[in-house]
Amino acid sequence: MSRFFKTPFTLSTVAAISLVAFIIGVLISRLFVSTALQASAANAPASSKHIDVIVKATDSQFWQAMLAGSQAAGKDWGLQVGLFGATSEADVSDQARLIENSISRNVDAIVLAPSSSYALNGAISRARSKNVKVITVDTRATVPSDGFVGTDNVKAGAQAADKLGELLQQKGVNSGDILIESSVAGVQSLTDRDKGFQNQLKARFPDLKVTAHRYNNNDTATALSQTNDVVSVNSRLVGIFADNNVSANGVAQSLQENKAKDRIVAVGFDSDPQEIAAIKDGTLKAIVVQNPYYFGYHGVVTAAMSAQGRYAPPSLDPGAVLVDSSNMNTPEVQKLLKPPATKGKS
């Protein structure tokens, strides 16, 4: 018999061994549970903090979804969350006013989707000088902030170029002119989006040339008029990239009015009911969809962590999803196309 089994296993011996094993197990369990709880607590947002969320416009489903995500985060974490937005994405001065109002209310943090990458720099810097944390969302500012939540728009723009080029190749079209219908000049997210689109188009489809780039000031009627002008004078136009939902809605309306949806391939960005309807009827062939609900939820959580002095991630990117008629009815995509929404105050 092995020397390890020479001690007789009486009931008292077994009980003693079991007791020791139990105590060791409890100590190990407490050690790891304590460590996990401490790690969780160290990174959890603070309750009872006051955070204002300021979006680009309160009348857009995209920004209403972001506000809904912000509201949900406030409820989940016991935070006081104010929901605000300008009346128009082009109204930078209105956003500046809202930031100043938040500073005067002594909020702990602001989650801001800036309508300009540089025009709000003064207001952002003033807020931070008053120890108000500022988390930018969707669009980066050109002054320092305390964190960023948003899509890698260069990559997302490249996704749109890949889809548009591939769809044209499937039609046997390998060369021709492309229109970029853009929303507002000077907004970094849009600049990156358009840059990613153009660079990828040049790399993969060099005979597809961007020959027109229009800015509609985030107005559907202007996007419609600009697209009509290009469609009517350029017989070589084979594709259009619309870099936000308002632009895409104007493009879709133009293609319908000109009966050009079969001749011209259009790819949009973001989503709203009009874009979804245009995907269904084939006017838009695809849209690149972001996750604004994620922006709002994680913007608030990041702001709360930063306000508490906890380690907050400097940048978060949920990615973007390419949606067309083949996947738009899947459960995963439906959650992106029909997010919860709520309105903020102006």
C-alpha positions in Angstrom: 0.0 0.0 0.0 1.2 3.5 -0.7 2.6 5.5 2.2 -0.1 8.1 1.4 -2.8 5.7 2.6 -1.3 4.4 5.8 -3.3 6.8 8.0 -6.7 5.2 8.8 -9.7 7.3 7.5 -11.9 7.6 10.6 -15.0 9.7 10.6 -13.3 12.4 12.7 -10.4 12.5 10.2 -12.7 12.9 7.3 -14.6 15.6 9.1 -11.5 17.5 9.9 -10.2 17.3 6.3 -13.7 18.5 5.0 -13.7 21.4 7.5 -10.2 22.5 6.4 -11.2 22.2 2.7 -14.4 24.2 3.4 -12.5 27.0 5.2 -9.9 27.2 2.4 -12.7 27.3 -0.2 -14.5 30.1 1.6 -11.3 32.1 1.9 -10.4 31.7 -1.8 -14.0 32.5 -2.7 -14.0 35.6 -0.6 -10.7 36.6 -2.1 -11.9 36.5 -5.6 -15.4 37.9 -5.0 -13.9 40.8 -3.0 -11.4 41.5 -5.9 -14.2 41.3 -8.5 -16.4 43.6 -6.5 -13.6 46.1 -5.9 -12.8 46.1 -9.6 -16.4 46.6 -10.4 -16.9 49.4 -7.9 -13.7 51.1 -9.1 -15.1 51.4 -12.6 -18.8 51.9 -11.8 -20.4 55.3 -12.5 -21.4 57.4 -9.5 -25.1 57.6 -8.6 -26.7 61.0 -7.9 -24.5 62.8 -10.4 -26.2 65.4 -12.7 -25.5 65.0 -16.4 -26.9 67.0 -19.3 -27.1 65.4 -22.8 -27.1 67.8 -25.7 -27.7 66.4 -29.2 -27.5 68.2 -32.6 -31.3 68.3 -33.1 -34.4 67.1 -31.2 -36.5 66.5 -34.4 -34.4 63.7 -35.7 -35.1 60.0 -35.0 -31.3 59.4 -34.8 -30.8 61.9 -32.0 -34.1 60.8 -30.3 -32.7 57.3 -30.2 -29.5 58.7 -28.6 -31.6 60.5 -26.0 -33.5 57.3 -25.2 -30.2 55.5 -24.5 -29.1 58.4 -22.3 -32.4 58.3 -20.4 -32.1 54.5 -19.9 -28.6 54.9 -18.5 -29.8 57.5 -16.0 -32.5 55.1 -14.8 -30.2 52.1 -14.6 -27.5 54.0 -12.6 -29.5 56.4 -10.5 -28.3 59.5 -12.4 -30.0 62.8 -13.0 -30.0 63.2 -16.7 -31.2 66.2 -18.6 -32.1 65.8 -22.3 -31.6 68.7 -24.6 -31.0 69.5 -28.3 -30.9 72.3 -30.8 -33.8 72.9 -33.2 -31.6 72.3 -36.2 -28.3 70.5 -36.8 -27.0 73.6 -38.5 -27.7 75.8 -35.4 -24.4 75.8 -33.7 -25.2 79.0 -31.6 -28.2 77.2 -30.1 -25.9 74.3 -29.0 -23.5 76.9 -27.5 -26.4 78.4 -25.5 -27.4 75.0 -24.2 -23.8 74.3 -23.0 -23.7 77.6 -21.2 -27.1 76.8 -19.6 -25.6 73.5 -18.4 -22.6 75.2 -16.9 -24.8 77.7 -15.1 -26.8 74.8 -13.6 -23.5 73.4 -12.1 -23.9 70.0 -13.8 -21.2 67.4 -13.2 -20.8 66.4 -16.8 -22.1 67.1 -20.3 -22.5 64.5 -23.1 -22.3 66.5 -26.3 -22.9 65.6 -29.9 -21.3 68.8 -31.4 -22.8 70.2 -34.6 -19.3 71.6 -35.4 -15.9 70.2 -34.8 -14.5 73.6 -34.0 -17.2 76.2 -33.4 -18.0 74.9 -29.9 -14.4 74.8 -28.8 -14.8 77.8 -26.6 -17.9 76.5 -24.8 -16.3 73.1 -24.3 -13.2 74.6 -22.9 -15.2 76.8 -20.5 -17.1 73.9 -19.2 -14.0 71.9 -18.5 -12.4 74.9 -16.8 -15.4 74.9 -14.4 -14.6 71.2 -13.7 -17.5 70.0 -15.8 -16.5 66.8 -17.6 -17.3 66.8 -21.3 -17.8 63.6 -23.3 -18.2 64.2 -27.0 -20.4 61.8 -29.0 -20.6 61.1 -32.8 -18.3 64.0 -33.7 -15.0 64.9 -32.1 -14.2 68.4 -31.2 -10.8 69.9 -32.0 -10.1 70.8 -28.3 -9.5 68.2 -25.6 -12.5 66.4 -24.0 -12.9 63.8 -21.3 -13.9 61.0 -23.7 -15.5 60.1 -27.0 -18.2 57.7 -28.0 -18.8 57.2 -31.7 -18.3 55.3 -35.0 -15.0 55.1 -36.8 -16.4 57.1 -39.7 -13.5 56.5 -42.1 -14.1 52.8 -41.8 -17.9 53.3 -42.2 -17.5 55.4 -45.3 -15.3 52.7 -46.8 -18.1 50.2 -46.1 -20.4 52.4 -48.2 -17.9 52.6 -51.0 -17.4 48.9 -51.1 -21.2 48.3 -51.4 -21.7 51.0 -54.0 -18.8 49.7 -56.2 -19.9 46.1 -55.9 -23.5 46.9 -56.8 -22.3 48.8 -59.9 -20.0 45.9 -60.9 -23.0 43.5 -60.6 -24.8 45.8 -63.1 -21.7 45.6 -65.4 -20.8 49.2 -64.7 -17.1 49.7 -64.0 -16.7 53.4 -64.7 -18.7 56.6 -64.4 -19.3 59.7 -62.1 -20.3 59.6 -58.5 -22.1 62.3 -56.4 -21.5 62.8 -52.7 -24.5 64.5 -51.2 -23.3 65.7 -47.8 -25.0 67.3 -44.8 -23.0 70.1 -43.2 -19.4 71.2 -43.9 -16.9 71.3 -41.1 -18.3 68.4 -39.1 -15.5 65.9 -38.5 -17.7 62.8 -38.5 -19.0 63.7 -42.0 -15.6 64.8 -43.2 -14.2 61.4 -42.1 -17.1 59.5 -43.6 -16.7 61.2 -47.0 -12.9 60.7 -46.8 -13.3 57.0 -46.1 -15.7 56.7 -49.0 -13.5 58.5 -51.5 -10.3 56.7 -50.4 -11.9 53.3 -50.7 -13.5 54.1 -54.0 -10.2 55.2 -55.4 -8.4 52.1 -54.1 -10.9 49.5 -55.2 -12.8 51.1 -58.1 -10.5 53.7 -59.7 -12.7 54.3 -62.7 -15.6 55.5 -60.5 -14.8 59.2 -60.0 -16.4 61.6 -57.5 -17.1 64.6 -59.7 -19.6 66.4 -57.5 -19.7 67.1 -53.8 -22.7 69.1 -52.4 -23.6 70.3 -48.9 -27.3 70.7 -48.2 -27.0 72.2 -44.6 -29.0 69.2 -43.3 -32.1 70.1 -45.3 -34.0 67.5 -47.3 -35.4 70.0 -49.8 -32.0 71.3 -50.5 -30.6 67.8 -50.9 -33.5 67.1 -53.3 -32.8 70.2 -55.4 -29.0 69.5 -55.5 -29.5 65.9 -56.6 -32.0 67.0 -59.2 -29.5 69.4 -60.7 -26.7 66.8 -61.0 -29.0 64.0 -62.3 -30.4 66.3 -65.0 -27.1 67.6 -66.3 -24.8 64.6 -65.9 -25.6 61.6 -68.1 -22.5 59.8 -66.7 -23.8 59.8 -63.2 -23.9 56.2 -62.0 -23.8 56.4 -58.2 -24.6 58.6 -55.2 -23.4 58.4 -51.6 -25.6 60.3 -49.2 -23.7 60.7 -45.9 -26.6 61.1 -43.4 -30.3 60.3 -43.3 -31.5 63.8 -44.3 -29.2 63.8 -47.4 -30.4 60.2 -48.2 -34.0 61.2 -48.0 -33.5 64.1 -50.5 -31.5 61.7 -52.8 -34.3 59.1 -52.7 -37.0 61.6 -53.5 -35.0 62.9 -56.4 -34.4 59.4 -57.9 -38.1 58.6 -57.5 -39.1 61.9 -59.2 -36.6 61.4 -62.0 -37.4 57.7 -62.4 -33.7 57.0 -62.1 -33.5 54.4 -59.3 -32.7 51.6 -61.7 -30.0 53.6 -63.5 -28.3 55.2 -60.5 -27.1 53.2 -57.5 -27.6 55.2 -54.2 -26.2 54.2 -50.8 -27.2 56.2 -47.7 -26.1 56.5 -44.1 -28.0 56.3 -40.8 -31.7 55.3 -40.7 -35.2 56.7 -40.4 -38.6 55.7 -41.6 -38.1 57.4 -45.0 -34.8 55.6 -45.6 -36.2 52.3 -44.6 -39.1 52.7 -47.0 -36.6 53.6 -49.7 -34.7 50.4 -49.1 -37.9 48.4 -49.4 -38.8 49.9 -52.7 -35.3 49.8 -54.1 -34.7 53.5 -54.4 -31.8 53.2 -51.9 -29.8 50.1 -52.4 -28.2 50.1 -48.9 -27.6 52.2 -45.8 -24.8 52.2 -43.3 -26.4 52.2 -39.8 -24.9 53.4 -36.6 -26.1 52.7 -33.0 -27.2 56.0 -31.5 -28.8 54.3 -28.5 -25.4 53.0 -27.6 -24.0 56.5 -28.0 -26.4 57.8 -25.5 -26.2 55.0 -23.0 -22.4 54.7 -22.9 -22.0 58.5 -23.2 -23.8 58.9 -19.9 -22.0 56.0 -18.2 -18.6 57.4 -19.4 -19.6 60.9 -18.2 -20.6 59.6 -14.8 -17.4 57.6 -14.4 -15.4 60.6 -15.4 -17.3 62.9 -13.0 -16.6 60.5 -10.1 -12.9 60.4 -10.9 -13.0 56.8 -12.0 -11.1 55.4 -15.0 -13.3 56.1 -18.0 -12.5 54.7 -21.4 -11.1 57.4 -23.7 -12.9 56.1 -26.8 -15.7 53.7 -27.5 -16.8 52.6 -31.0 -19.9 50.3 -31.5 -19.1 49.9 -35.2 -21.6 50.3 -38.1 -23.7 47.8 -39.9 -24.4 47.7 -43.7 -28.2 47.2 -44.2 -29.9 46.2 -47.4 -33.0 44.2 -48.5 -31.2 40.9 -47.7 -30.8 41.5 -44.0 -33.1 44.4 -43.0 -35.7 42.0 -41.5 -33.4 40.1 -39.3 -33.9 40.6 -35.5 -30.5 42.0 -35.0 -30.9 44.7 -37.7 -34.5 45.5 -36.7 -33.2 46.5 -33.3 -31.0 49.1 -35.0 -33.7 50.2 -37.4 -36.3 50.6 -34.7 -34.6 51.8 -31.6 -36.5 53.4 -28.6 -36.8 57.1 -29.0 -37.5 60.1 -26.8 -37.5 63.9 -27.3 -35.4 66.4 -25.5 -35.9 70.1 -24.7 -34.6 72.9 -26.8 
